[in-house]
Amino acid sequence: MLMMENTNRILRLPEVIAITKISRPTIYRWAREGLFPAPLKLGPRAIGWRADEIDAWLESRDRKQNA
């Protein structure tokens, strides 16, 4: 769980990789397949992910692994 003060924060790809420990190609593939939160388009050449969505995704994986 991120436990970030501001969960409305937008995370860029390097932060998402560092937090999730998932590779760039896997993040994009899982997002395409609906297995990972979809990125937000921030501009013509910029995307990001909502911190609260990444946090919820991590929590759901923890629950599945501990079940």
VMD Tcl script that builds the backbone (N, CA, C; Angstrom):
set m [mol new atoms 201]
animate dup $m
set s [atomselect $m all]
$s set {name element resname resid chain x y z} {
  {N N MET 1 A 0.842 -1.165 0.000}
  {CA C MET 1 A 0.000 0.000 0.000}
  {C C MET 1 A 0.893 1.236 0.000}
  {N N LEU 2 A 0.564 2.220 -0.831}
  {CA C LEU 2 A 1.371 3.422 -0.927}
  {C C LEU 2 A 1.270 4.302 0.314}
  {N N MET 3 A 0.070 4.404 0.860}
  {CA C MET 3 A -0.167 5.257 2.022}
  {C C MET 3 A 0.344 6.675 1.764}
  {N N MET 4 A 0.039 7.196 0.604}
  {CA C MET 4 A 0.478 8.531 0.235}
  {C C MET 4 A -0.454 9.562 0.853}
  {N N GLU 5 A 0.101 10.720 1.201}
  {CA C GLU 5 A -0.718 11.788 1.762}
  {C C GLU 5 A -1.733 12.283 0.743}
  {N N ASN 6 A -1.308 12.443 -0.497}
  {CA C ASN 6 A -2.191 12.951 -1.537}
  {C C ASN 6 A -2.430 11.843 -2.553}
  {N N THR 7 A -3.528 11.119 -2.396}
  {CA C THR 7 A -3.790 9.998 -3.295}
  {C C THR 7 A -4.319 10.454 -4.641}
  {N N ASN 8 A -4.583 11.756 -4.815}
  {CA C ASN 8 A -4.993 12.278 -6.116}
  {C C ASN 8 A -3.783 12.558 -7.001}
  {N N ARG 9 A -2.622 12.269 -6.501}
  {CA C ARG 9 A -1.381 12.513 -7.218}
  {C C ARG 9 A -1.291 11.652 -8.475}
  {N N ILE 10 A -0.641 12.177 -9.493}
  {CA C ILE 10 A -0.417 11.433 -10.726}
  {C C ILE 10 A 1.007 10.887 -10.701}
  {N N LEU 11 A 1.137 9.604 -10.927}
  {CA C LEU 11 A 2.441 8.948 -10.954}
  {C C LEU 11 A 2.878 8.759 -12.393}
  {N N ARG 12 A 4.121 9.070 -12.668}
  {CA C ARG 12 A 4.678 8.826 -13.996}
  {C C ARG 12 A 5.245 7.406 -14.019}
  {N N LEU 13 A 5.551 6.914 -15.205}
  {CA C LEU 13 A 5.965 5.520 -15.381}
  {C C LEU 13 A 7.129 5.095 -14.483}
  {N N PRO 14 A 8.210 5.875 -14.348}
  {CA C PRO 14 A 9.298 5.411 -13.474}
  {C C PRO 14 A 8.850 5.171 -12.024}
  {N N GLU 15 A 7.930 6.010 -11.531}
  {CA C GLU 15 A 7.409 5.810 -10.179}
  {C C GLU 15 A 6.560 4.549 -10.101}
  {N N VAL 16 A 5.737 4.313 -11.110}
  {CA C VAL 16 A 4.878 3.125 -11.131}
  {C C VAL 16 A 5.740 1.865 -11.153}
  {N N ILE 17 A 6.796 1.880 -11.959}
  {CA C ILE 17 A 7.703 0.737 -12.017}
  {C C ILE 17 A 8.362 0.516 -10.657}
  {N N ALA 18 A 8.828 1.585 -10.020}
  {CA C ALA 18 A 9.499 1.471 -8.720}
  {C C ALA 18 A 8.548 0.950 -7.642}
  {N N ILE 19 A 7.311 1.410 -7.666}
  {CA C ILE 19 A 6.338 1.011 -6.643}
  {C C ILE 19 A 5.867 -0.425 -6.838}
  {N N THR 20 A 5.574 -0.785 -8.082}
  {CA C THR 20 A 4.985 -2.098 -8.348}
  {C C THR 20 A 6.012 -3.197 -8.590}
  {N N LYS 21 A 7.242 -2.805 -8.959}
  {CA C LYS 21 A 8.298 -3.771 -9.305}
  {C C LYS 21 A 7.915 -4.586 -10.546}
  {N N ILE 22 A 7.157 -3.949 -11.446}
  {CA C ILE 22 A 6.720 -4.581 -12.682}
  {C C ILE 22 A 7.389 -3.851 -13.839}
  {N N SER 23 A 7.788 -4.582 -14.851}
  {CA C SER 23 A 8.486 -3.974 -15.987}
  {C C SER 23 A 7.533 -3.132 -16.837}
  {N N ARG 24 A 8.126 -2.227 -17.587}
  {CA C ARG 24 A 7.371 -1.347 -18.484}
  {C C ARG 24 A 6.507 -2.140 -19.466}
  {N N PRO 25 A 7.071 -3.119 -20.193}
  {CA C PRO 25 A 6.220 -3.858 -21.133}
  {C C PRO 25 A 5.057 -4.582 -20.452}
  {N N THR 26 A 5.296 -5.112 -19.269}
  {CA C THR 26 A 4.229 -5.823 -18.550}
  {C C THR 26 A 3.140 -4.856 -18.113}
  {N N ILE 27 A 3.517 -3.681 -17.639}
  {CA C ILE 27 A 2.523 -2.675 -17.242}
  {C C ILE 27 A 1.620 -2.340 -18.419}
  {N N TYR 28 A 2.227 -2.045 -19.576}
  {CA C TYR 28 A 1.428 -1.691 -20.754}
  {C C TYR 28 A 0.570 -2.861 -21.223}
  {N N ARG 29 A 1.110 -4.067 -21.209}
  {CA C ARG 29 A 0.341 -5.236 -21.647}
  {C C ARG 29 A -0.830 -5.484 -20.708}
  {N N TRP 30 A -0.560 -5.483 -19.391}
  {CA C TRP 30 A -1.634 -5.711 -18.428}
  {C C TRP 30 A -2.696 -4.614 -18.503}
  {N N ALA 31 A -2.285 -3.360 -18.735}
  {CA C ALA 31 A -3.260 -2.269 -18.864}
  {C C ALA 31 A -4.143 -2.516 -20.086}
  {N N ARG 32 A -3.543 -2.937 -21.191}
  {CA C ARG 32 A -4.293 -3.247 -22.412}
  {C C ARG 32 A -5.282 -4.386 -22.171}
  {N N GLU 33 A -4.864 -5.372 -21.361}
  {CA C GLU 33 A -5.706 -6.541 -21.087}
  {C C GLU 33 A -6.689 -6.309 -19.943}
  {N N GLY 34 A -6.652 -5.132 -19.330}
  {CA C GLY 34 A -7.556 -4.828 -18.222}
  {C C GLY 34 A -7.114 -5.393 -16.891}
  {N N LEU 35 A -5.857 -5.807 -16.780}
  {CA C LEU 35 A -5.343 -6.407 -15.557}
  {C C LEU 35 A -4.594 -5.396 -14.683}
  {N N PHE 36 A -4.461 -4.173 -15.170}
  {CA C PHE 36 A -3.725 -3.112 -14.480}
  {C C PHE 36 A -4.457 -1.809 -14.780}
  {N N PRO 37 A -4.427 -0.850 -13.857}
  {CA C PRO 37 A -5.120 0.423 -14.128}
  {C C PRO 37 A -4.651 1.065 -15.437}
  {N N ALA 38 A -5.590 1.618 -16.159}
  {CA C ALA 38 A -5.275 2.283 -17.424}
  {C C ALA 38 A -4.604 3.627 -17.149}
  {N N PRO 39 A -3.645 3.993 -17.973}
  {CA C PRO 39 A -3.001 5.291 -17.796}
  {C C PRO 39 A -3.908 6.426 -18.255}
  {N N LEU 40 A -3.629 7.612 -17.727}
  {CA C LEU 40 A -4.328 8.824 -18.127}
  {C C LEU 40 A -3.463 9.572 -19.126}
  {N N LYS 41 A -4.059 10.122 -20.146}
  {CA C LYS 41 A -3.309 10.924 -21.109}
  {C C LYS 41 A -3.166 12.326 -20.516}
  {N N LEU 42 A -1.928 12.746 -20.292}
  {CA C LEU 42 A -1.656 14.045 -19.691}
  {C C LEU 42 A -1.349 15.111 -20.734}
  {N N GLY 43 A -0.965 14.677 -21.897}
  {CA C GLY 43 A -0.615 15.583 -22.978}
  {C C GLY 43 A -0.301 14.770 -24.202}
  {N N PRO 44 A 0.189 15.407 -25.262}
  {CA C PRO 44 A 0.459 14.676 -26.498}
  {C C PRO 44 A 1.457 13.533 -26.337}
  {N N ARG 45 A 2.420 13.706 -25.436}
  {CA C ARG 45 A 3.446 12.672 -25.266}
  {C C ARG 45 A 3.670 12.320 -23.800}
  {N N ALA 46 A 2.635 12.467 -22.997}
  {CA C ALA 46 A 2.788 12.204 -21.563}
  {C C ALA 46 A 1.582 11.435 -21.036}
  {N N ILE 47 A 1.867 10.422 -20.217}
  {CA C ILE 47 A 0.814 9.673 -19.541}
  {C C ILE 47 A 1.192 9.519 -18.085}
  {N N GLY 48 A 0.206 9.167 -17.284}
  {CA C GLY 48 A 0.446 8.928 -15.869}
  {C C GLY 48 A -0.662 8.066 -15.307}
  {N N TRP 49 A -0.485 7.644 -14.090}
  {CA C TRP 49 A -1.469 6.814 -13.409}
  {C C TRP 49 A -1.873 7.499 -12.120}
  {N N ARG 50 A -3.142 7.374 -11.752}
  {CA C ARG 50 A -3.603 7.934 -10.478}
  {C C ARG 50 A -3.049 7.084 -9.344}
  {N N ALA 51 A -2.467 7.745 -8.366}
  {CA C ALA 51 A -1.860 7.046 -7.235}
  {C C ALA 51 A -2.879 6.187 -6.492}
  {N N ASP 52 A -4.119 6.678 -6.350}
  {CA C ASP 52 A -5.122 5.891 -5.632}
  {C C ASP 52 A -5.494 4.614 -6.383}
  {N N GLU 53 A -5.457 4.648 -7.724}
  {CA C GLU 53 A -5.751 3.445 -8.497}
  {C C GLU 53 A -4.618 2.422 -8.384}
  {N N ILE 54 A -3.381 2.900 -8.369}
  {CA C ILE 54 A -2.248 1.991 -8.195}
  {C C ILE 54 A -2.288 1.393 -6.788}
  {N N ASP 55 A -2.602 2.212 -5.799}
  {CA C ASP 55 A -2.703 1.739 -4.424}
  {C C ASP 55 A -3.787 0.660 -4.299}
  {N N ALA 56 A -4.959 0.909 -4.880}
  {CA C ALA 56 A -6.054 -0.072 -4.827}
  {C C ALA 56 A -5.659 -1.359 -5.548}
  {N N TRP 57 A -4.967 -1.242 -6.669}
  {CA C TRP 57 A -4.526 -2.422 -7.418}
  {C C TRP 57 A -3.556 -3.248 -6.569}
  {N N LEU 58 A -2.611 -2.568 -5.903}
  {CA C LEU 58 A -1.655 -3.279 -5.046}
  {C C LEU 58 A -2.366 -3.975 -3.883}
  {N N GLU 59 A -3.332 -3.288 -3.287}
  {CA C GLU 59 A -4.091 -3.891 -2.181}
  {C C GLU 59 A -4.857 -5.123 -2.650}
  {N N SER 60 A -5.454 -5.057 -3.840}
  {CA C SER 60 A -6.225 -6.202 -4.333}
  {C C SER 60 A -5.300 -7.395 -4.592}
  {N N ARG 61 A -4.094 -7.146 -5.066}
  {CA C ARG 61 A -3.126 -8.237 -5.278}
  {C C ARG 61 A -2.694 -8.852 -3.946}
  {N N ASP 62 A -2.496 -8.004 -2.932}
  {CA C ASP 62 A -2.130 -8.514 -1.612}
  {C C ASP 62 A -3.230 -9.396 -1.041}
  {N N ARG 63 A -4.485 -8.965 -1.211}
  {CA C ARG 63 A -5.611 -9.762 -0.696}
  {C C ARG 63 A -5.693 -11.102 -1.399}
  {N N LYS 64 A -5.477 -11.122 -2.723}
  {CA C LYS 64 A -5.540 -12.364 -3.475}
  {C C LYS 64 A -4.424 -13.322 -3.065}
  {N N GLN 65 A -3.223 -12.775 -2.826}
  {CA C GLN 65 A -2.087 -13.619 -2.467}
  {C C GLN 65 A -2.206 -14.149 -1.039}
  {N N ASN 66 A -2.883 -13.407 -0.161}
  {CA C ASN 66 A -3.024 -13.828 1.224}
  {C C ASN 66 A -4.269 -14.658 1.465}
  {N N ALA 67 A -5.094 -14.832 0.448}
  {CA C ALA 67 A -6.348 -15.591 0.612}
  {C C ALA 67 A -6.085 -17.083 0.612}
}
mol reanalyze $m
mol bondsrecalc $m
mol representation Tube
mol addrep $m
